[in-house]
Amino acid sequence: MTLDPKIIETLKGVSTATLTTILLKKGLRNVWLRGSQPIRQGQPRLVGRAFTLRFVPAREDLATPASWGAPISTRAAIEAMPEGCIAVADAMGVTDAGIFGDILCNRMVQRGVAALITDGVVRDAAGVLSTGLPVWCRGVAAPPSVAGLTFVGWQEPIACGGVAVYPDDVIVVDDDGAVLIPAALLDEVLAEAPEQERMEGWIMTEVDRGVPLPGLYPMNEETKARYQAWKDAQ
């Protein structure tokens, strides 16, 4: 299900760092996808539903170039990706087999996919960059996916970067990496995240004024009263 544009705009204003704090307060510690770094700096903060892809270790009778044309293939998965989704690929942390290259990434751009996130690597680095598809990964490698992995399916639960990702969970990704918001907690996070960002912005202005950290971050009762007075005056 496509996210409401208002939800996307709200979450684009919230850093992944802030989201991890909010989710931590709700008891969720394991929501940051390890190893997924921006392929280039300056990629925008993006928000979208997770479209999951799963790889397993390569098996020689299955991981062949001929498998690229099979009904269960990365090519078929891309054709099932809805506009605005964020593709999240479980590549088991393998770093010597590129799961996607320039042609596949270009097709994802044509289909309106917002981004690709993986705990593995991509190939055809220059070509991938030229497509303009925002990518978060562990790096690049020349060999194709079948050199070390077998693609087995899409839109099923996966483990990416040590995090359980279910189809239609919400992904927010920026320069600090990718954070998962469980679909069932989306409304709660939306209700709290903008206020958390606002509060931290106010705290930063207090730090700029030379206010000491004890009692400011975290706030004591006096600081909370000052913050509330500031909000009331806005």
Sequence and secondary structure as in RCSB ss.txt:
>XXXX:A:sequence
MTLDPKIIETLKGVSTATLTTILLKKGLRNVWLRGSQPIRQGQPRLVGRAFTLRFVPAREDLATPASWGAPISTR
AAIEAMPEGCIAVADAMGVTDAGIFGDILCNRMVQRGVAALITDGVVRDAAGVLSTGLPVWCRGVAAPPSVAGLT
FVGWQEPIACGGVAVYPDDVIVVDDDGAVLIPAALLDEVLAEAPEQERMEGWIMTEVDRGVPLPGLYPMNEETKA
RYQAWKDAQ
>XXXX:A:secstr
    HHHHHHHHTS HHHHHHHHHHTT    B TT EESSTT   EEEEEEEEEEEE  TTTSSGGGGGSSSSHH
HHHHT  TT EEEEE TT  SSBS  HHHHHHHHHTT  EEEESSBBS HHHHHHHT  EEES B SSBGGGTEE
EEEESS EEETTEEE TT EEEEETTEEEEE GGGHHHHHHHHHHHHHHHHHHHHHHHTT  STTTTTT HHHHH
HHHHHHHH 
